[in-house]
Amino acid sequence: MLPRLIKYILTEIPESQEVEISGWVRTTRDMKNLVFVEVYDGSCFAGIQCTFNRASGFDTETEEALLALSTGASVKIKGQLVPSPASGQKVEIAAAGLLILGSSPAETITGKIPELDIQAYPLQKKQHSLEFLREIAHLRPRTNTFGAITRLRNRVSFAIHRYFQERDFHYLHTPIITSGDCEGAGAMFQVTTLDIEALARGGTPQINYSKDFFGKKTFMTVSGQLEAETYALALSRVYTFGPTFRAENSNTARHLAEFWMVEPEVAFAELEDDMALAEDFLKYVFNTALEECAEELAFFDARIEKGLIENLNKVANAKFAHITYTDAVKELEKAAAANKGLFEFEPRWGCDLQSEHEKFLTDKVAGGPVIVTDYPREIKAFYMKLNEDGKTVRAMDVLVPRLGEIIGGSQREDNLEKLIQRIKELDMNPKDYNWYLDLRRYGSVPHAGFGLGFERLIQYITGMANIRDVIPYPRAVGQAEF
């Protein structure tokens, strides 16, 4: 039988009923006859106060456990649920039994104990910097901030699945190992079982990949989109939600080398359908967070970013504006001409929009979320459908205030000849994508989809400044600990 969670015990009417909790010690106070122990189990922000009254008498085991108790220890406590006389809490446990499941070094320990390599418990009752907590990523979920992030991440994950399942999308597990490059960018992690060190020592000028595990050059995937397209053109609606990898040397607060992507793909859909789906999806997720994670969002609003809840509500209830890339650049150029030095990167037609451009479009031009469409073909991926002008593609980026791009998507090129031509233009080998081209040979249909970086979504909802703080164990340039 699983133990009852503290979040449920805290809502009970106290009638001296017997209860038992399991959790970790947050604080202890020994006041001679009374010992107060706050215990939490991660199910909510609050812990529950357990009061041990020595006047009522304890067995020797409980008294010894109290003397040995310290912050961070894991315990099991039995007692009666009673009204609490203390302010800020309705109930507490009049404790009668204490079992230490796992001890924790006392706060008074300084330095290491060489023979045991033990240090004092690093999470004390004070504010720790996020930089420090990244160094102890295995313990940071025990803090209020990271407990809240984890609970919110869980609820939003569930909401994403719920959204697509309720709309007849099929959840698809696309491969993590691939031989193709979805984006055509080349920033991929290679997968191999070859002895690279031996090859280097031998001065091998050219590697024979036929001797590798898969018999060819393979990589960690940057997207499940291409494989998802094959299933969308059989099942009509699919989505992926899994890990993806980018080997970009970007050591910033916005980039990870390993992250999770949400990628729906829809057959018999065009760009306008894709835009409507993206807007509806985001609003659903934001409203879910506001309704189901109210306590966590109140914490982030108070501690991380003031006005967070108000801003989320605004986006969740806004009508997303639409603007073409060409018109967006005109607005940016006009603003840059009127205010020299406004942008670090000078806007011009053909440039890839930077974060500063995207934030200007949401904050100053649209006054809210905006979807930018019809980008120059040169700055977008090979699979995007070419517009009639021959210069732009049916792409769209969803931009939200405070962040900029949160979703990128497009209508896919469903014309075989045009897709082959585009692949050749980018010096890619059509033979490598023969299976993908088959979709255009056998029953091709208009189809579209988009991609959303899950960590960027969580970063936006929580207001956390660094994306490395919204994933359990961040992987970035020079960072692969734990």
Residue pairs with C-beta under 8 A, 6 or more apart in sequence:
3 20
3 21
3 22
3 76
4 19
4 20
4 21
5 41
5 43
6 21
6 23
6 39
6 40
6 41
6 43
6 44
6 46
6 47
6 48
7 43
7 44
7 46
8 43
9 19
9 21
9 48
9 81
9 91
10 44
10 46
10 48
10 90
10 91
12 19
12 81
12 91
14 81
14 82
14 83
14 84
14 90
14 91
15 81
16 80
16 81
16 82
16 94
17 80
17 81
18 78
18 79
18 80
19 78
19 79
19 80
19 81
19 93
20 76
20 77
20 78
21 39
21 41
21 48
21 50
21 76
21 77
21 93
22 41
22 74
22 75
22 76
22 77
22 101
23 39
23 40
23 41
23 42
23 47
23 74
23 75
24 39
24 40
24 41
24 72
24 73
24 74
24 75
24 142
25 37
25 38
25 39
25 69
25 70
25 71
25 72
25 73
25 74
25 75
25 104
26 38
26 39
26 40
26 47
26 71
26 125
27 36
27 37
27 38
27 71
27 125
28 35
28 36
28 37
28 38
28 69
28 70
28 71
29 35
29 36
30 66
32 54
33 53
33 54
33 55
34 51
34 52
34 53
34 54
35 51
35 52
35 54
35 66
36 49
36 50
36 51
36 52
37 49
37 50
37 51
37 52
37 69
37 75
37 77
37 95
37 98
38 47
38 48
38 49
38 50
39 47
39 48
39 50
39 75
39 77
40 46
40 47
40 48
42 141
42 142
42 147
42 150
44 295
45 144
45 147
45 148
45 295
45 296
45 299
46 89
48 89
48 91
48 92
48 93
49 84
49 86
49 89
49 92
49 93
50 77
50 79
50 92
50 93
50 95
51 92
51 93
51 94
51 95
52 58
52 62
52 66
52 95
52 98
53 94
54 63
56 96
58 66
58 96
59 97
61 99
62 96
62 97
62 98
65 75
65 98
65 99
65 100
66 98
68 100
68 103
69 75
69 98
69 100
70 103
70 104
70 105
70 106
70 107
70 121
71 104
71 107
71 121
71 123
71 124
71 125
72 104
72 105
72 121
72 123
72 142
73 100
73 101
73 102
73 103
73 104
74 100
74 101
74 102
75 98
75 99
75 100
75 101
76 98
76 99
76 101
77 93
77 95
77 97
77 98
77 99
78 95
78 96
78 97
79 93
79 94
79 95
79 96
79 97
80 93
80 94
80 96
81 91
81 92
81 93
81 94
82 91
82 92
82 93
82 94
83 90
83 91
83 92
84 90
84 91
84 92
86 92
104 121
105 118
105 119
105 120
105 121
106 120
107 120
107 121
107 124
108 120
109 118
109 119
109 120
110 120
111 119
112 118
112 119
122 136
122 139
123 136
123 139
123 142
123 143
128 143
130 145
130 466
130 469
133 139
133 140
133 143
133 145
133 146
133 469
134 140
134 468
134 469
134 474
137 472
137 473
137 474
137 481
137 482
138 482
140 146
141 147
141 150
141 472
144 299
145 299
145 303
145 304
145 469
146 469
148 295
148 296
148 299
148 300
148 462
149 296
149 458
149 462
149 464
149 469
149 470
150 472
151 293
151 296
152 289
152 293
152 296
152 297
152 458
152 461
152 462
153 458
153 470
155 288
155 289
155 292
155 293
156 285
156 288
156 289
156 293
156 457
156 458
156 461
157 241
157 454
159 284
159 285
159 288
159 289
159 292
160 241
160 262
160 285
160 454
161 171
161 241
163 281
163 284
163 285
164 171
164 237
164 239
164 264
165 171
167 237
168 236
168 237
169 237
169 238
169 239
169 264
170 231
170 235
170 237
170 238
170 239
171 238
171 239
171 240
171 241
172 224
172 227
172 228
172 231
172 238
172 239
172 240
173 240
173 242
174 221
174 224
174 227
174 228
174 240
174 242
175 221
175 224
175 227
176 220
176 221
176 242
176 243
176 245
177 191
177 214
177 218
177 219
177 220
177 221
178 218
178 219
178 220
178 221
179 214
179 216
179 217
179 218
179 219
179 432
180 226
180 432
180 433
180 436
181 188
181 219
181 222
181 428
182 221
182 222
182 223
182 225
182 226
182 381
182 383
183 222
183 223
183 381
184 381
184 382
184 426
184 428
185 222
187 222
187 246
187 247
187 248
188 219
188 220
188 222
188 245
188 246
188 247
189 219
189 220
189 245
189 247
189 257
190 217
190 218
190 219
190 220
191 213
191 214
191 218
191 219
191 220
192 212
192 213
192 218
193 212
193 213
194 207
194 209
194 211
194 212
199 207
209 215
209 216
209 217
210 216
212 218
220 244
220 245
221 244
221 245
222 244
222 245
222 246
223 244
223 261
223 263
223 451
224 240
224 242
224 244
224 261
224 263
225 240
225 263
225 265
225 383
225 449
225 451
226 383
226 436
227 240
228 238
228 239
228 240
228 263
228 264
228 265
228 449
229 265
229 412
229 436
229 439
229 447
229 449
230 435
230 436
230 439
231 238
231 265
232 238
232 265
232 266
232 267
232 447
232 449
233 267
233 439
233 443
233 444
233 445
233 447
236 266
236 267
236 268
237 264
237 265
237 266
237 267
238 264
238 265
239 262
239 263
239 264
239 265
240 261
240 262
240 263
241 260
241 261
241 262
241 263
241 454
242 260
242 261
243 258
243 259
243 260
243 261
244 258
244 259
244 260
244 261
245 257
245 258
246 255
246 256
246 257
246 259
247 257
248 255
248 257
249 477
250 477
251 476
251 477
251 478
253 465
253 466
253 467
253 468
254 355
254 456
254 467
255 467
255 476
256 455
256 467
256 468
256 471
256 474
256 475
256 476
257 475
257 476
257 477
258 475
259 453
259 454
259 455
259 467
259 471
260 453
260 454
260 455
260 471
261 451
261 452
261 453
261 454
262 451
262 452
262 454
262 457
263 449
263 450
263 451
263 452
264 277
264 281
264 449
264 450
265 447
265 448
265 449
266 273
266 274
266 277
266 447
266 448
266 449
267 445
267 446
267 447
268 445
268 446
268 447
269 277
269 411
269 446
269 447
269 448
270 394
270 411
270 446
270 448
271 373
271 385
271 394
271 395
271 396
271 410
271 411
271 448
273 448
274 396
274 409
274 410
274 411
274 448
274 449
274 450
275 320
275 322
275 371
275 373
275 396
275 398
277 450
278 371
278 396
278 398
278 407
278 409
278 450
279 320
279 369
279 371
279 398
281 452
282 315
282 369
282 398
282 400
282 406
282 407
283 315
283 316
283 317
285 457
285 461
286 312
286 315
286 316
286 461
287 316
289 297
289 312
289 461
290 297
290 309
290 312
290 313
290 316
296 462
297 308
297 309
297 312
297 461
297 462
298 309
300 308
300 462
300 463
300 464
301 307
301 308
301 309
301 463
304 462
304 463
304 464
304 465
305 463
308 462
308 463
311 401
311 402
312 461
314 368
314 401
315 368
315 369
315 400
315 401
318 368
318 369
319 368
320 368
320 369
320 370
320 371
320 398
321 366
321 367
321 368
321 369
321 370
321 371
322 370
322 371
322 373
323 331
323 361
323 365
323 366
323 370
323 371
323 372
323 373
324 372
324 373
324 374
325 353
325 372
325 373
325 374
325 375
325 376
325 392
326 349
326 374
326 392
328 353
328 357
328 361
328 365
328 372
329 347
329 348
329 349
329 351
331 361
331 365
332 343
332 347
332 357
332 360
332 361
333 347
333 348
335 342
335 360
335 364
336 342
336 343
336 346
336 347
342 360
343 354
343 356
343 357
343 360
344 354
344 356
345 351
345 354
345 356
345 357
347 353
347 357
349 376
350 376
350 378
350 379
351 379
352 379
353 361
353 372
353 397
353 405
355 404
355 405
358 397
358 399
358 403
358 404
358 405
359 399
359 401
359 402
359 403
359 404
361 370
361 372
361 399
362 368
362 369
362 370
362 399
362 400
362 401
362 402
362 404
363 401
366 399
368 401
369 398
369 399
369 400
369 401
370 398
370 399
371 396
371 397
371 398
371 399
372 396
372 397
372 399
373 394
373 395
373 396
374 387
374 392
374 393
374 394
374 395
375 392
375 393
375 395
375 397
376 391
376 392
376 393
377 384
377 386
377 391
377 392
377 393
377 422
380 393
380 395
380 410
381 410
382 419
382 422
382 423
382 425
382 426
382 428
383 410
383 412
383 413
383 419
383 422
384 393
384 394
384 395
384 410
384 411
384 412
384 413
385 393
385 394
385 410
385 411
385 412
385 413
385 414
385 415
386 392
386 393
386 394
386 413
386 418
386 422
387 393
387 394
393 410
394 410
394 411
394 448
395 408
395 409
395 410
396 408
396 409
396 410
396 450
397 405
397 407
397 408
397 409
398 405
398 406
398 407
398 408
398 409
398 450
399 405
399 406
400 406
400 460
402 460
403 456
403 459
403 460
406 452
406 453
406 456
406 457
406 460
407 450
407 451
407 452
408 450
408 451
409 448
409 449
409 450
409 451
410 448
410 449
410 450
411 446
411 447
411 448
412 447
412 448
412 449
413 419
413 422
413 440
414 440
414 444
414 445
414 446
414 447
415 440
415 444
416 437
416 440
416 441
416 444
419 437
419 440
420 430
420 437
423 429
423 430
423 433
424 430
430 437
455 467
455 470
455 471
456 467
458 464
458 470
459 466
459 467
459 470
462 470
464 470
467 474
468 474
468 476
468 479
473 481
473 482
